[in-house]
Amino acid sequence: MSQKTPITVAHGDGIGPAIMDSTLQILEAAGAQLDIEEIEIGKAVYERGVPSGIEDSSWESLRRTKVFLKAPITTPQGGGFKSLNVTVRKSLGLFANVRPCISYHPFIETDHPGMDLVIIRENEEDLYGGIEYRQSQDVMASLKIISRPGCERIVRYAFEYARANGRKKVTCMTKDNIMKMSDGMFHRIFDEIGEEYKDIEQDHMIIDIGAAKVAADPSRFDVIVLPNLYGDIVSDIAAEVTGSVGLGGSSNIGADFGMFDAVHGSAPDIAGMGFANPSGLILGSSMMLVHIGQGAVASKIHNAWLKTIEDGIHTGEIFREDVSSIKVGTEDFTKAVIERLGETPKALDVKEYEDGSGAMTLPPVREKSPEKTERIGVDLNLTWGGSADELAAKVKECVNDNLDLHMISNRGVKVWPNGQPDTFCADNYRLRFLGTDGSTVTTTQVIALMDRINKADMNFTKSVMLHTFDGVEGFSKAQGE
């Protein structure tokens, strides 16, 4: 008997325990060689007073096994504890989220029978950093972080994935017509790294029309690589277009760790009812088996699942009178997959994974030459209830030390000087100060400016230093500036 691979398992919240029990039954019946360590994470752990939702002993298990099979967990909306999914991804460096989206026509209803694409989603950066501020009574701010190394890793992973899996095309999606610096860097790095993969077709789409095309014509795509938020949205669109988001499996890959789960959430509204579809986690577990080198068992499970779908044994959300033969709950669907272990589908494509192939390795991030950095100004956010002209007049009394008040904006739109009278303003303004005649600005000057503003009884809420990098401005202009 081959040596067992240690893995960590969490049963999760909502429907999580039910679909994890189903998946573990199938893994055992298929002969997966696993040494399972179980941990508890999520809602119950939060309620015990652990603010992260995961205890130190669980982190120790993950560091030992480096493989995590996780059922969905609940993250509250609009408040409460932070997403544990995001915490685990970022803490373990799981930078690549891989979500295959395949149609199973004619056995599951879809308008796109030929759909077969893979979403490669950056998993650590972007707005999912959860860096947010309440800047005033009226204004909330969320900080979008995009880094060069983060872009390079995910873009290269997408091309390497395409090459390793016989894919012919990689599409990048961003909103760099608006976010010219953050999304612009993602697009630029895609083009730069793409030069090393001439054998693979490449293109770029703006995210709004790209998402629409995924919904309307997914056959035009093969592999899609996206920043974090766009990737989350587009992968759910793509999974739903296949027939049900409940069929989507997901892997989260880093240099040293892998986490495997379902695309869907914990669905607490149907927990305990017995009809949850375990398919997403079953397919996620197959991805895990390929990752740890047990490809033959992954093939057995994936093909048994395909045969179950092909035989019309369907849970409620995919059941159709004209195609399905029987509507089943979680338990009977599990039994059906186990009964078909060793069988292969007749109409759907048979899956064949090799033993021992394991995870991909990537070359290190490219070295980058140091750039000359010069501070040329500062942006200060102030809470203010009057007009922009009144604010400018008051602030100008505080400005000296070779600094000029260059511009005032509100919600990204320039409102001084020469703002448009119809622009609606909230109660938090951004003031841009630049060195006189382009002179360098020191930290001492900025601190002195802030001190004078404070003594003038104005409430500043945020400051950001403005720099040039090799002479290129490292900040965006306001709309209308």
C-alpha positions, -999 to 999 in steps of 0.1 A, spaced: 0 0 0 13 34 -9 22 59 18 -7 81 29 -6 118 23 -14 140 53 -42 165 47 -62 189 69 -100 188 67 -125 214 79 -163 206 78 -173 243 77 -207 259 83 -242 257 69 -243 228 44 -205 223 48 -207 194 72 -231 175 50 -212 179 17 -179 172 35 -192 139 48 -203 130 13 -169 139 -1 -150 120 25 -171 89 19 -164 90 -18 -126 96 -12 -125 66 11 -145 43 -12 -123 53 -42 -91 43 -23 -76 77 -17 -45 74 4 -51 101 30 -40 107 66 -67 131 77 -64 157 104 -97 175 112 -99 210 125 -127 233 133 -129 268 118 -155 294 111 -187 305 130 -183 283 161 -147 294 166 -157 331 163 -184 325 188 -158 310 212 -141 344 212 -114 337 186 -116 368 163 -98 353 134 -121 322 133 -92 298 134 -72 286 164 -34 283 166 -36 245 167 -54 246 133 -26 267 118 -1 242 131 -20 214 113 -20 234 80 17 240 83 23 202 89 1 189 60 3 219 35 -29 205 20 -64 218 31 -97 204 20 -123 229 32 -161 230 32 -178 264 29 -178 287 59 -201 316 67 -189 352 64 -214 378 75 -224 406 52 -218 442 60 -202 437 94 -189 412 119 -158 391 115 -136 392 84 -136 365 58 -117 335 70 -114 323 34 -94 355 26 -74 351 58 -63 316 49 -55 324 13 -34 354 23 -17 338 53 -6 308 34 3 326 2 -23 309 -19 -20 334 -48 -38 314 -75 -74 305 -74 -82 280 -102 -119 275 -112 -127 252 -141 -162 260 -156 -175 232 -179 -209 225 -193 -224 190 -191 -248 192 -220 -273 177 -225 -276 163 -190 -276 197 -172 -295 226 -188 -273 253 -203 -275 277 -232 -238 270 -240 -232 232 -246 -196 237 -257 -184 257 -227 -150 247 -213 -130 274 -197 -108 280 -167 -107 311 -145 -73 319 -130 -80 345 -102 -54 364 -83 -61 355 -47 -43 378 -23 -45 414 -34 -69 439 -47 -99 451 -27 -99 417 -8 -72 431 14 -102 445 33 -83 478 40 -112 502 47 -117 535 65 -146 556 76 -132 590 66 -162 611 78 -198 609 86 -207 604 50 -177 588 33 -162 552 35 -130 543 16 -117 510 5 -81 507 -6 -72 486 -37 -37 471 -35 -21 457 -66 16 448 -66 41 440 -93 52 406 -78 15 397 -73 7 404 -109 37 386 -122 30 354 -102 -6 351 -113 0 360 -149 28 335 -152 8 309 -134 -20 314 -160 3 309 -189 20 279 -173 -14 264 -165 -25 268 -201 7 252 -214 6 223 -190 -31 215 -197 -31 219 -235 -50 252 -235 -46 274 -265 -55 309 -254 -52 332 -223 -74 363 -219 -67 390 -194 -95 412 -181 -91 445 -163 -106 480 -160 -75 498 -170 -94 525 -189 -104 538 -155 -79 524 -130 -49 532 -152 -23 526 -125 -34 495 -106 -53 476 -134 -29 493 -159 0 475 -143 -18 441 -143 -25 445 -181 11 457 -188 26 428 -170 3 404 -189 16 418 -221 53 416 -209 51 380 -197 30 370 -227 61 377 -249 76 345 -233 46 324 -244 44 329 -282 28 295 -285 -3 306 -267 -29 330 -282 -34 361 -260 -59 390 -257 -72 416 -233 -108 427 -226 -122 455 -204 -139 436 -175 -174 449 -180 -178 437 -216 -156 407 -208 -180 396 -181 -209 401 -205 -192 380 -231 -186 352 -206 -223 351 -199 -233 354 -236 -206 336 -255 -183 316 -232 -170 294 -261 -147 323 -272 -126 318 -240 -102 292 -228 -82 305 -198 -91 339 -183 -67 356 -158 -80 384 -136 -74 404 -105 -91 392 -73 -125 409 -73 -132 405 -110 -121 369 -108 -145 362 -80 -174 377 -99 -166 363 -134 -160 328 -120 -194 328 -104 -209 340 -137 -191 313 -156 -201 286 -131 -237 296 -132 -237 296 -170 -226 260 -170 -259 251 -154 -253 257 -116 -228 274 -95 -231 243 -72 -211 223 -97 -180 244 -94 -148 230 -78 -120 253 -68 -83 251 -60 -62 277 -42 -25 272 -50 7 287 -35 43 279 -36 41 256 -6 4 251 2 -28 241 -15 -65 246 -4 -94 229 -22 -130 237 -19 -163 245 -37 -170 277 -55 -203 282 -37 -209 294 -2 -223 278 30 -260 283 21 -272 283 57 -308 287 46 -308 250 34 -285 235 60 -298 203 76 -325 197 49 -306 169 32 -307 181 -4 -275 201 -7 -255 192 -38 -220 180 -29 -206 182 -64 -185 213 -60 -166 199 -31 -163 165 -48 -147 181 -78 -125 202 -56 -113 170 -39 -104 156 -73 -83 187 -79 -66 181 -45 -58 145 -55 -41 156 -87 -22 182 -67 -8 155 -43 0 131 -70 -29 107 -67 -42 112 -102 -56 77 -108 -79 81 -78 -89 116 -90 -98 101 -124 -119 74 -107 -139 99 -87 -143 124 -115 -155 98 -140 -179 83 -114 -193 117 -108 -197 123 -146 -214 89 -150 -238 98 -121 -247 131 -139 -250 113 -172 -274 87 -157 -297 115 -147 -293 111 -109 -296 148 -100 -301 169 -69 -330 194 -69 -314 225 -83 -303 207 -115 -332 183 -119 -352 185 -151 -382 163 -160 -370 159 -196 -335 147 -188 -332 136 -152 -342 101 -141 -345 107 -104 -343 136 -80 -321 128 -50 -307 144 -19 -272 146 -6 -270 110 8 -284 92 -23 -263 113 -46 -232 102 -26 -243 66 -28 -248 69 -66 -213 82 -71 -198 54 -50 -217 28 -69 -202 41 -101 -165 41 -90 -146 23 -117 -171 33 -145 -166 60 -171 -191 82 -188 -203 74 -223 -213 108 -237 -192 132 -216 -154 133 -219 -136 108 -198 -111 123 -174 -75 109 -172 -51 122 -146 -16 109 -142 -2 97 -109 27 116 -95 23 147 -116 17 170 -87 17 208 -86 33 232 -110 64 251 -100 71 286 -111 103 305 -117 111 333 -92 97 368 -97 118 388 -121 144 412 -106 136 448 -111 161 477 -113 158 503 -86 139 534 -96 148 569 -85 121 580 -61 113 617 -53 86 631 -30 69 660 -47 38 665 -26 11 652 -3 -27 645 -5 -46 653 27 -82 643 33 -103 667 54 -138 666 68 -155 698 57 -192 709 57 -189 740 35 -180 747 -1 -147 739 -18 -140 776 -23 -144 783 14 -122 753 22 -95 765 -2 -95 800 14 -91 787 49 -64 761 40 -44 786 20 -38 805 53 -20 774 65 3 769 35 39 779 34 73 762 33 74 760 -5 41 742 -8 12 751 -30 -25 740 -27 -28 725 -62 -62 710 -63 -92 699 -42 -114 670 -52 -145 653 -38 -152 616 -45 -125 617 -71 -138 648 -90 -119 681 -90 -140 708 -73 -113 735 -69 -100 755 -87 -127 760 -114 -149 731 -104 -183 726 -120 -211 741 -99 -234 711 -104 -209 685 -88 -224 669 -58 -200 669 -28 -200 646 3 -183 659 35 -148 646 29 -124 664 6 -90 655 -8 -65 684 -10 -34 680 -31 -3 700 -21 27 701 -44 62 716 -40 66 750 -54 79 749 -90 82 711 -88 106 712 -58 112 681 -36 89 680 -5 104 668 29 87 649 57 93 679 79 73 702 55 44 678 55 43 674 93 44 712 97 16 717 72 -6 691 90 2 708 123 -9 742 110 -41 727 96 -48 710 129 -43 742 148 -68 759 125 -94 734 138 -97 715 106 -101 677 109 -78 658 85 -86 621 82 -59 607 58 -26 615 43 -8 600 13 27 611 2 31 618 -36 62 605 -54 76 603 -88 94 571 -99 122 578 -125 104 610 -132 69 595 -137 42 606 -114 31 577 -90 -4 590 -84 -35 596 -105 -51 629 -113 -86 637 -102 -114 636 -128 -114 670 -145 -79 679 -132 
